[in-house]
Amino acid sequence: MSTSARSNLVVVLTPMQHDHLPEVLRIEAQAYPRPWSEGLFKGELALTGSRVYAVATVADAVVGYAGALYIAGEAHVTTVAVDEQWRRHAIATRLVLLLVEAAIERGIDQMTLEVRVSNTGARDLYRRFGFAPAGVRKNYYPETNEDALVMWAHELGSPAYAERLDAVRAAIPGRTTVVPAVAGSNPEVEV
C-alpha cells in the first residue's frame, strides 16, 4: 500500500461479536501455531464485565482483533492478531491503543502481556506503549518450545503516559473510528 493510500485508510474498531468469529478464527489460524477455538472466544465474549474484545475492520472486512482482561486493578492483554495482508498498516497499534484507553477508563494504572521472545515486531510495538520487560516465562509456548517475555506498562493514568499515547496516536496514518461500546459510553470518536 502506498503512502497516500495509507493516509486515506479508514479503520473501524468495534466490539467483537459472534458474527465476527469466522474471520477472527481465520486470522487466528494464520497468526498462531495453536489457535484459540471458537468456544474459547465465545467464553471470553460472555465475560463482558471483565473483558474487552474488539475487531478492526476496513470496508467491513475484519483485518485484526485484540482483547484484554481486567482483574484486581490490572489489565492483561490476552491477544492481538492482524491478517497477514494488513500487517504494517498500524492495525495492531490502533487495537493496542484501544485496549490501553479502555483500561485507563476503568481506572487501571498498570497493564501486562506475554509475547514470544522471537517476535521483535510485537515487542517493538509494545515498547512504543511503554511496556518494558519484567521477566521470562520459560517454555510458555509449548507448541514451539519458545519462551515468553513478560512486559509491563505502569502509571497509565499519568500525564507522561498521556503524552506517550498522544505521540502514538499522532503517528497512526489514516483515520480510526471507534464504535462507542468498545471505548465506553462516549459517542463515536474519530482519532
Accessible surface in RSA format (square Angstrom, percent):
REM  Atomic radii and reference values for relative SASA: ProtOr
REM  Chains: A
REM  Algorithm: Lee & Richards
REM  Probe-radius: 1.40
REM  Slices: 20
REM RES _ NUM      All-atoms   Total-Side   Main-Chain    Non-polar    All polar
REM                ABS   REL    ABS   REL    ABS   REL    ABS   REL    ABS   REL
RES MET A   1   116.16  60.2  36.73  24.3  79.43 189.1  51.84  44.1  64.33  85.2
RES SER A   2    67.77  57.3  50.44  67.3  17.34  39.9  53.66 114.3  14.11  19.8
RES THR A   3   119.01  84.6 112.52 114.1   6.49  15.5  75.74 101.7  43.27  65.4
RES SER A   4    73.49  62.1  66.92  89.3   6.57  15.1  47.00 100.1  26.49  37.1
RES ALA A   5    39.20  36.0  29.69  45.8   9.51  21.6  35.84  50.5   3.35   8.9
RES ARG A   6    67.66  28.4  67.66  34.5   0.00   0.0  17.24  23.6  50.42  30.6
RES SER A   7    64.94  54.9  48.96  65.3  15.97  36.8  37.15  79.1  27.79  38.9
RES ASN A   8   113.95  78.6  92.93  89.8  21.02  50.6  30.70  73.9  83.25  80.5
RES LEU A   9    11.51   6.4   6.48   4.6   5.03  12.6  11.21   7.9   0.30   0.8
RES VAL A  10    54.54  35.9  48.09  43.5   6.45  15.5  48.09  41.8   6.45  17.5
RES VAL A  11     0.00   0.0   0.00   0.0   0.00   0.0   0.00   0.0   0.00   0.0
RES VAL A  12    46.76  30.8  46.76  42.3   0.00   0.0  46.76  40.6   0.00   0.0
RES LEU A  13     2.46   1.4   2.46   1.8   0.00   0.0   2.46   1.7   0.00   0.0
RES THR A  14    25.68  18.3  25.68  26.0   0.00   0.0  11.12  14.9  14.56  22.0
RES PRO A  15    23.73  17.3  23.66  21.6   0.06   0.2  23.66  19.5   0.06   0.4
RES MET A  16     8.75   4.5   0.00   0.0   8.75  20.8   0.00   0.0   8.75  11.6
RES GLN A  17    90.69  50.7  89.27  65.2   1.43   3.4  28.86  61.4  61.83  46.9
RES HIS A  18   100.53  54.9  92.52  64.3   8.01  20.5  68.62  70.7  31.91  37.1
RES ASP A  19   119.83  83.9  89.50  89.1  30.33  71.7  49.35 116.1  70.49  70.3
RES HIS A  20    32.63  17.8  31.39  21.8   1.25   3.2  15.97  16.5  16.67  19.4
RES LEU A  21     1.11   0.6   1.11   0.8   0.00   0.0   1.11   0.8   0.00   0.0
RES PRO A  22    91.50  66.7  78.63  71.7  12.87  46.8  84.40  69.7   7.10  44.1
RES GLU A  23    68.78  39.5  68.65  51.9   0.13   0.3  29.11  56.3  39.67  32.4
RES VAL A  24     0.00   0.0   0.00   0.0   0.00   0.0   0.00   0.0   0.00   0.0
RES LEU A  25    45.30  25.2  40.85  29.2   4.45  11.2  41.13  28.9   4.16  11.2
RES ARG A  26    93.60  39.3  83.26  42.4  10.35  24.6  69.23  94.6  24.37  14.8
RES ILE A  27     0.00   0.0   0.00   0.0   0.00   0.0   0.00   0.0   0.00   0.0
RES GLU A  28     2.38   1.4   2.38   1.8   0.00   0.0   0.11   0.2   2.27   1.9
RES ALA A  29    65.78  60.5  44.66  68.9  21.13  48.1  45.36  63.9  20.42  54.1
RES GLN A  30    64.38  36.0  33.84  24.7  30.55  72.7  24.16  51.4  40.22  30.5
RES ALA A  31    32.20  29.6   6.53  10.1  25.66  58.4   9.16  12.9  23.04  61.0
RES TYR A  32    61.54  28.7  55.68  31.7   5.86  15.3  46.97  35.3  14.57  18.0
RES PRO A  33    80.15  58.4  39.61  36.1  40.55 147.4  53.57  44.2  26.58 165.2
RES ARG A  34   145.94  61.3 134.07  68.3  11.86  28.2  56.24  76.9  89.70  54.4
RES PRO A  35    62.04  45.2  44.60  40.7  17.44  63.4  44.60  36.8  17.44 108.4
RES TRP A  36    62.38  25.0  55.54  26.9   6.84  16.1  31.18  16.6  31.20  50.6
RES SER A  37    65.72  55.5  55.29  73.8  10.43  24.0  51.60 109.9  14.12  19.8
RES GLU A  38    78.04  44.8  73.95  55.9   4.09   9.7  17.40  33.6  60.65  49.5
RES GLY A  39    49.21  60.7   0.00   N/A  49.21  60.7  34.80  95.5  14.41  32.3
RES LEU A  40    77.91  43.4  66.42  47.5  11.50  28.9  75.09  52.7   2.83   7.6
RES PHE A  41     0.16   0.1   0.16   0.1   0.00   0.0   0.16   0.1   0.00   0.0
RES LYS A  42    86.53  42.2  83.28  51.1   3.25   7.7  37.33  33.6  49.20  52.4
RES GLY A  43    37.51  46.3   0.00   N/A  37.51  46.3  34.68  95.2   2.83   6.3
RES GLU A  44    23.77  13.6  23.19  17.5   0.58   1.4   2.49   4.8  21.28  17.4
RES LEU A  45    26.30  14.6  14.41  10.3  11.90  29.9  17.06  12.0   9.24  24.9
RES ALA A  46    77.35  71.1  46.03  71.0  31.32  71.2  56.51  79.6  20.83  55.2
RES LEU A  47    80.77  45.0  76.10  54.4   4.67  11.7  80.77  56.7   0.00   0.0
RES THR A  48   107.06  76.1  91.16  92.4  15.89  37.9  64.10  86.1  42.95  64.9
RES GLY A  49    65.62  80.9   0.00   N/A  65.62  80.9  43.39 119.1  22.24  49.8
RES SER A  50    34.55  29.2  33.24  44.4   1.31   3.0  25.83  55.0   8.72  12.2
RES ARG A  51    48.57  20.4  40.08  20.4   8.49  20.2   2.02   2.8  46.55  28.2
RES VAL A  52    19.29  12.7  14.92  13.5   4.37  10.5  19.29  16.8   0.00   0.0
RES TYR A  53    12.07   5.6   1.88   1.1  10.20  26.5   1.88   1.4  10.20  12.6
RES ALA A  54     0.00   0.0   0.00   0.0   0.00   0.0   0.00   0.0   0.00   0.0
RES VAL A  55     0.00   0.0   0.00   0.0   0.00   0.0   0.00   0.0   0.00   0.0
RES ALA A  56     0.00   0.0   0.00   0.0   0.00   0.0   0.00   0.0   0.00   0.0
RES THR A  57    14.22  10.1  14.02  14.2   0.20   0.5   7.50  10.1   6.72  10.2
RES VAL A  58    21.46  14.1  18.64  16.9   2.82   6.8  18.97  16.5   2.49   6.8
RES ALA A  59   100.28  92.2  56.20  86.7  44.07 100.3  74.00 104.2  26.28  69.6
RES ASP A  60   141.96  99.4 111.61 111.1  30.35  71.8  31.83  74.9 110.14 109.8
RES ALA A  61    54.59  50.2  47.85  73.8   6.74  15.3  54.57  76.9   0.02   0.0
RES VAL A  62     8.64   5.7   6.28   5.7   2.35   5.7   6.28   5.5   2.35   6.4
RES VAL A  63     2.93   1.9   2.93   2.6   0.00   0.0   2.93   2.5   0.00   0.0
RES GLY A  64     0.00   0.0   0.00   N/A   0.00   0.0   0.00   0.0   0.00   0.0
RES TYR A  65     0.00   0.0   0.00   0.0   0.00   0.0   0.00   0.0   0.00   0.0
RES ALA A  66     0.04   0.0   0.04   0.1   0.00   0.0   0.04   0.1   0.00   0.0
RES GLY A  67     0.00   0.0   0.00   N/A   0.00   0.0   0.00   0.0   0.00   0.0
RES ALA A  68     0.00   0.0   0.00   0.0   0.00   0.0   0.00   0.0   0.00   0.0
RES LEU A  69    36.45  20.3  36.45  26.1   0.00   0.0  36.45  25.6   0.00   0.0
RES TYR A  70    16.08   7.5   7.70   4.4   8.38  21.8   8.14   6.1   7.94   9.8
RES ILE A  71   117.87  67.1 111.00  82.7   6.87  16.6 117.05  84.3   0.82   2.2
RES ALA A  72    99.74  91.7  51.72  79.8  48.02 109.2  72.96 102.8  26.78  70.9
RES GLY A  73    51.93  64.0   0.00   N/A  51.93  64.0  32.99  90.5  18.94  42.4
RES GLU A  74    57.53  33.0  57.33  43.4   0.20   0.5   5.67  11.0  51.86  42.3
RES ALA A  75     0.23   0.2   0.00   0.0   0.23   0.5   0.23   0.3   0.00   0.0
RES HIS A  76    43.14  23.6  43.14  30.0   0.00   0.0  22.49  23.2  20.66  24.0
RES VAL A  77     8.93   5.9   3.69   3.3   5.24  12.6   3.69   3.2   5.24  14.2
RES THR A  78    35.96  25.6  10.00  10.1  25.96  61.9  13.99  18.8  21.97  33.2
RES THR A  79    10.34   7.4   4.01   4.1   6.33  15.1   8.37  11.2   1.98   3.0
RES VAL A  80    21.52  14.2   6.54   5.9  14.98  36.1   6.54   5.7  14.98  40.6
RES ALA A  81     5.98   5.5   0.03   0.0   5.95  13.5   5.98   8.4   0.00   0.0
RES VAL A  82    12.12   8.0   9.26   8.4   2.86   6.9   9.26   8.0   2.86   7.8
RES ASP A  83     9.37   6.6   9.37   9.3   0.00   0.0   0.16   0.4   9.21   9.2
RES GLU A  84    95.93  55.1  79.67  60.3  16.26  38.7  20.29  39.2  75.65  61.8
RES GLN A  85   153.20  85.7 127.45  93.1  25.75  61.3  43.90  93.5 109.30  82.9
RES TRP A  86    52.28  21.0  52.07  25.2   0.20   0.5  36.01  19.2  16.27  26.4
RES ARG A  87   100.79  42.3  89.72  45.7  11.07  26.4  43.28  59.2  57.51  34.9
RES ARG A  88   188.56  79.2 171.88  87.6  16.68  39.7  80.82 110.5 107.74  65.3
RES HIS A  89    20.82  11.4  20.60  14.3   0.22   0.6  17.71  18.3   3.11   3.6
RES ALA A  90    21.38  19.7   9.03  13.9  12.35  28.1  17.12  24.1   4.26  11.3
RES ILE A  91     1.97   1.1   0.31   0.2   1.66   4.0   0.31   0.2   1.66   4.5
RES ALA A  92    23.53  21.6  21.97  33.9   1.57   3.6  21.97  30.9   1.57   4.1
RES THR A  93    10.31   7.3  10.14  10.3   0.17   0.4   4.61   6.2   5.70   8.6
RES ARG A  94     2.28   1.0   0.43   0.2   1.84   4.4   1.23   1.7   1.05   0.6
RES LEU A  95     0.00   0.0   0.00   0.0   0.00   0.0   0.00   0.0   0.00   0.0
RES VAL A  96     0.00   0.0   0.00   0.0   0.00   0.0   0.00   0.0   0.00   0.0
RES LEU A  97     7.35   4.1   7.35   5.3   0.00   0.0   7.35   5.2   0.00   0.0
RES LEU A  98     5.26   2.9   3.04   2.2   2.23   5.6   4.32   3.0   0.95   2.5
RES LEU A  99     0.00   0.0   0.00   0.0   0.00   0.0   0.00   0.0   0.00   0.0
RES VAL A 100     0.01   0.0   0.01   0.0   0.00   0.0   0.01   0.0   0.00   0.0
RES GLU A 101    46.95  27.0  45.52  34.4   1.42   3.4  21.72  42.0  25.23  20.6
RES ALA A 102     5.79   5.3   3.77   5.8   2.02   4.6   4.49   6.3   1.30   3.4
RES ALA A 103     0.00   0.0   0.00   0.0   0.00   0.0   0.00   0.0   0.00   0.0
RES ILE A 104    55.77  31.7  46.10  34.3   9.67  23.3  46.59  33.6   9.18  24.9
RES GLU A 105    93.57  53.7  54.52  41.2  39.05  93.0  42.92  83.0  50.65  41.4
RES ARG A 106   106.44  44.7  70.48  35.9  35.96  85.6  38.77  53.0  67.67  41.0
RES GLY A 107    66.31  81.8   0.00   N/A  66.31  81.8  36.61 100.5  29.70  66.5
RES ILE A 108    13.94   7.9  10.47   7.8   3.47   8.4  11.61   8.4   2.34   6.3
RES ASP A 109    68.56  48.0  66.34  66.0   2.22   5.2  32.05  75.4  36.51  36.4
RES GLN A 110    54.93  30.7  54.93  40.1   0.00   0.0   7.00  14.9  47.93  36.3
RES MET A 111     0.00   0.0   0.00   0.0   0.00   0.0   0.00   0.0   0.00   0.0
RES THR A 112    11.23   8.0  11.23  11.4   0.00   0.0  10.31  13.8   0.92   1.4
RES LEU A 113     2.43   1.4   2.43   1.7   0.00   0.0   2.43   1.7   0.00   0.0
RES GLU A 114    31.32  18.0  11.78   8.9  19.54  46.5   1.57   3.0  29.75  24.3
RES VAL A 115     7.78   5.1   5.52   5.0   2.26   5.4   7.78   6.8   0.00   0.0
RES ARG A 116    34.50  14.5  33.10  16.9   1.40   3.3  22.86  31.2  11.64   7.1
RES VAL A 117    58.84  38.7  57.50  52.1   1.34   3.2  57.50  50.0   1.34   3.6
RES SER A 118    79.08  66.8  52.31  69.8  26.77  61.7  48.07 102.4  31.01  43.4
RES ASN A 119    63.24  43.6  57.75  55.8   5.49  13.2  10.59  25.5  52.64  50.9
RES THR A 120    84.09  59.8  82.58  83.7   1.51   3.6  52.18  70.1  31.91  48.2
RES GLY A 121    29.27  36.1   0.00   N/A  29.27  36.1  18.41  50.5  10.87  24.3
RES ALA A 122    20.42  18.8  13.53  20.9   6.89  15.7  17.63  24.8   2.79   7.4
RES ARG A 123    46.96  19.7  46.96  23.9   0.00   0.0   0.38   0.5  46.58  28.2
RES ASP A 124    75.61  53.0  73.05  72.7   2.57   6.1  21.94  51.6  53.68  53.5
RES LEU A 125    15.08   8.4  15.08  10.8   0.00   0.0  15.08  10.6   0.00   0.0
RES TYR A 126    15.67   7.3  15.67   8.9   0.00   0.0   0.22   0.2  15.45  19.0
RES ARG A 127    94.69  39.8  86.20  43.9   8.50  20.2  48.61  66.4  46.08  27.9
RES ARG A 128   119.31  50.1 109.92  56.0   9.39  22.4  64.41  88.0  54.90  33.3
RES PHE A 129     0.00   0.0   0.00   0.0   0.00   0.0   0.00   0.0   0.00   0.0
RES GLY A 130    22.28  27.5   0.00   N/A  22.28  27.5   8.28  22.7  14.00  31.4
RES PHE A 131     3.59   1.8   0.00   0.0   3.59   9.3   0.00   0.0   3.59  10.3
RES ALA A 132    53.38  49.1  51.55  79.6   1.82   4.1  52.45  73.9   0.93   2.5
RES PRO A 133    71.97  52.5  48.74  44.4  23.23  84.5  49.04  40.5  22.93 142.5
RES ALA A 134    68.74  63.2  25.17  38.8  43.57  99.1  36.97  52.1  31.78  84.2
RES GLY A 135    32.79  40.4   0.00   N/A  32.79  40.4  30.39  83.4   2.40   5.4
RES VAL A 136    79.71  52.5  48.40  43.8  31.31  75.4  48.40  42.1  31.31  84.9
RES ARG A 137   107.56  45.2 102.54  52.3   5.02  11.9  25.56  34.9  82.00  49.7
RES LYS A 138   160.51  78.3 139.28  85.5  21.23  50.5  96.90  87.2  63.61  67.8
RES ASN A 139    77.05  53.1  66.46  64.2  10.59  25.5  25.76  62.0  51.29  49.6
RES TYR A 140    93.87  43.8  77.20  43.9  16.66  43.4  50.94  38.3  42.93  52.9
RES TYR A 141    34.43  16.1  34.41  19.6   0.02   0.1  24.96  18.8   9.47  11.7
RES PRO A 142    65.00  47.4  52.41  47.8  12.59  45.8  52.64  43.5  12.35  76.8
RES GLU A 143    65.60  37.7  24.12  18.2  41.49  98.8  32.23  62.3  33.38  27.2
RES THR A 144    63.78  45.4  37.68  38.2  26.10  62.2  44.80  60.2  18.99  28.7
RES ASN A 145   119.59  82.5  95.77  92.5  23.82  57.4  24.48  58.9  95.10  91.9
RES GLU A 146    32.10  18.4  28.73  21.7   3.36   8.0  19.88  38.4  12.22  10.0
RES ASP A 147    35.83  25.1  33.28  33.1   2.55   6.0   3.38   8.0  32.45  32.4
RES ALA A 148     0.00   0.0   0.00   0.0   0.00   0.0   0.00   0.0   0.00   0.0
RES LEU A 149    20.10  11.2  20.10  14.4   0.00   0.0  20.10  14.1   0.00   0.0
RES VAL A 150    13.00   8.6  13.00  11.8   0.00   0.0  13.00  11.3   0.00   0.0
RES MET A 151     0.00   0.0   0.00   0.0   0.00   0.0   0.00   0.0   0.00   0.0
RES TRP A 152    56.61  22.7  54.92  26.6   1.69   4.0  41.07  21.9  15.54  25.2
RES ALA A 153     0.70   0.6   0.21   0.3   0.49   1.1   0.70   1.0   0.00   0.0
RES HIS A 154   102.62  56.1  88.11  61.2  14.51  37.1  65.54  67.5  37.08  43.1
RES GLU A 155   110.65  63.5 108.97  82.4   1.68   4.0  29.82  57.7  80.83  66.0
RES LEU A 156     2.03   1.1   0.02   0.0   2.01   5.1   0.02   0.0   2.01   5.4
RES GLY A 157    55.27  68.2   0.00   N/A  55.27  68.2  24.69  67.7  30.59  68.5
RES SER A 158    27.31  23.1  19.91  26.6   7.40  17.1  22.93  48.8   4.38   6.1
RES PRO A 159   109.00  79.4 101.78  92.8   7.22  26.2 108.13  89.3   0.87   5.4
RES ALA A 160    73.78  67.8  62.03  95.7  11.75  26.7  65.31  92.0   8.47  22.4
RES TYR A 161    12.57   5.9   9.91   5.6   2.66   6.9  12.11   9.1   0.46   0.6
RES ALA A 162    49.96  45.9  46.37  71.6   3.59   8.2  49.55  69.8   0.41   1.1
RES GLU A 163   123.17  70.7 117.07  88.6   6.10  14.5  40.60  78.5  82.57  67.4
RES ARG A 164    97.38  40.9  89.06  45.4   8.32  19.8  19.44  26.6  77.95  47.2
RES LEU A 165     8.02   4.5   8.02   5.7   0.00   0.0   8.02   5.6   0.00   0.0
RES ASP A 166    81.19  56.9  76.35  76.0   4.84  11.5  26.71  62.9  54.49  54.3
RES ALA A 167    65.72  60.4  51.63  79.7  14.09  32.1  59.78  84.2   5.94  15.7
RES VAL A 168    12.61   8.3   7.02   6.4   5.59  13.5  11.90  10.3   0.71   1.9
RES ARG A 169    66.51  27.9  59.78  30.5   6.72  16.0  30.93  42.3  35.58  21.6
RES ALA A 170    90.63  83.3  50.09  77.3  40.54  92.2  62.99  88.7  27.63  73.2
RES ALA A 171    83.16  76.5  49.95  77.1  33.21  75.5  61.86  87.1  21.30  56.4
RES ILE A 172    21.29  12.1   6.86   5.1  14.43  34.8   7.81   5.6  13.48  36.6
RES PRO A 173    29.89  21.8  19.42  17.7  10.47  38.1  29.89  24.7   0.00   0.0
RES GLY A 174    29.45  36.3   0.00   N/A  29.45  36.3   3.83  10.5  25.62  57.4
RES ARG A 175   101.85  42.8 101.49  51.7   0.37   0.9  30.71  42.0  71.15  43.1
RES THR A 176     5.87   4.2   5.81   5.9   0.06   0.1   4.68   6.3   1.19   1.8
RES THR A 177    10.84   7.7  10.84  11.0   0.00   0.0   7.64  10.3   3.20   4.8
RES VAL A 178    10.67   7.0   9.99   9.0   0.68   1.6   9.99   8.7   0.68   1.8
RES VAL A 179    41.56  27.3  41.56  37.6   0.00   0.0  41.56  36.1   0.00   0.0
RES PRO A 180    44.40  32.4  43.45  39.6   0.95   3.4  44.40  36.7   0.00   0.0
RES ALA A 181    80.19  73.7  46.04  71.0  34.15  77.7  55.13  77.6  25.06  66.4
RES VAL A 182     8.71   5.7   0.56   0.5   8.15  19.6   3.30   2.9   5.41  14.7
RES ALA A 183    17.83  16.4  14.95  23.1   2.87   6.5  17.83  25.1   0.00   0.0
RES GLY A 184    31.58  38.9   0.00   N/A  31.58  38.9  27.60  75.7   3.98   8.9
RES SER A 185   118.49 100.1  79.68 106.3  38.80  89.4  54.79 116.7  63.70  89.2
RES ASN A 186    70.81  48.8  68.71  66.4   2.10   5.1   7.57  18.2  63.25  61.1
RES PRO A 187   107.93  78.7  98.14  89.5   9.78  35.6 107.41  88.7   0.52   3.2
RES GLU A 188   109.71  63.0  83.83  63.4  25.89  61.6  23.71  45.9  86.01  70.2
RES VAL A 189    58.12  38.2  54.77  49.6   3.35   8.1  58.12  50.5   0.00   0.0
RES GLU A 190   107.33  61.6  79.82  60.4  27.51  65.5  29.68  57.4  77.65  63.4
RES VAL A 191    53.91  35.5  16.85  15.2  37.07  89.3  46.18  40.1   7.73  21.0
END  Absolute sums over single chains surface
CHAIN  1 A     9313.7       7182.2       2131.6       5250.7       4063.0
END  Absolute sums over all chains
TOTAL          9313.7       7182.2       2131.6       5250.7       4063.0
